[in-house]
């Protein structure tokens, strides 16, 4: 299974913001340059992440983006479930597969996808940050 570029960039944005202090804001220009994402694409992503409640966007002088909640409260499995258009590993209908009546592959791939999502659901954004030494 491969995540869409949109989901990949979304996770990169969230990780970049999570690595900063909770109330520190980052500009979209910084994120676009730092993550090598076009400003147009970045705008679409941060808009959706804001609508989903993961980001706060403050306009004006001193404005920017920041996480809307602590990184411990942002579940990786949930984000991927919200952003991915489909988690189906194969589509047996298009084009129609002549093996559909006896094939077990789709069931196996669905089971593997469920295991994949289950593992991701156990992790929060904070689990993906580098561990700091005390």
N, C-alpha and C positions, 0 to 999 in steps of 0.2 A: 504494500500500500504506500502510496506517495501522497503527501499533503499538497494542496494547491499552493501556488506561490503566494496567493493572498493570505492564506492561513500562516504560512511560513513568515511572511513579513509582519503579520499581526503579532506573532509570538516574539519576533525580534524587537519590535517596538515596545511591547510590554516588558521584556527582559531588560532593555536599555533603561526604561524608566524605573523598574524595580531595583536596579543597581544603584540608584540615587536615593538620597534622603527623601522621605515620604512627601514633604511639602515643597521640594525643589521642582521648579518648572523647567521644561526644555522646549525650545522652539521647534516648529516643524522644519524650518530651514536646517537646523542642526541635525535633526533625525534623518532628513533626506540625504544630507551629505555624509553623515556618519555611517548610515546603513546602505548607502548606494541605491536609494529608491527614488523614483521620480516624484517631484512635489505633487503632481496631479494624482498619482496612484496613492501616495501617502495620505493625501487629503481624504480620499474615499475611505481608506482603512481607519484613520483616526476618527472620522465621522461615525462609522459603524461601531467602533469600540466605545465611543462616547454614548451612543444610543443604547448599547448593551450594558452600560454602567461601569465599564472598566476604566474610563479616562474622564478627567475633568479638563476642559479647555477654558483658559482665562484669556480674554482679549485685552488688547491695549498694552501700554507701557508696563514692563515687568510681567507680562502675560506669558502663556505657553501651556504646554501639556504636562500633566502629572497623573499618577495613578489616583483613581477615585476611592480606593480602599487599600488596606495593607496587602502586600503580596501573598501573605499567608491565606488570604480569603479568596484568591483567584485560582480556581481549579483548572488544570490543564485539559482534562477530559471534557469538561463543560465548554470551555472556549472552542475546542476543536469541533465538538458537536454543534455549536452555534454557527461556526464559520464555514464548515465544509458543506458543499451543496449535496453531496451524497457520500456515504461511507460504504456503499456497495462495492465489493471487489470486482465483480463481473456483472454484465448485463446480458442475460441469456435471450432477451427479446429482440435486441437490435444489434446486428442482424439476427434473425431467428435462428437458434441453434437446433440442428436436427437431432441432437443427443439429449435434449431437455427432459424427455420422459424417463430416461434411465440414468442420467448423470448425477453423480454425488459431489461433483466439484464445488458447485455453488454453496451447498451446505457446509462443506469443509472450510471454504473461504469465509463464509459468514461467521463460523465458529472462531476462526483465527482473528477476524476483525473485532469480534466481541471481546476476545482476550486482549487485543491491542488497546481498545478503548478502556477496558477494565484496569489495565496497568496505568494508563494515563490518568484515570479518575482518582487514583491513589496519590497523585502528586499535585502540589500547588506551585505557583510561580516561585515562591521563596525556596523551594527545594532545588530549583535549577540555578540558583545564584551561587557564585563561588563562596566557599566557607571561609570565614575570616578567623584568624588566630587571635586568641585573647591574650 
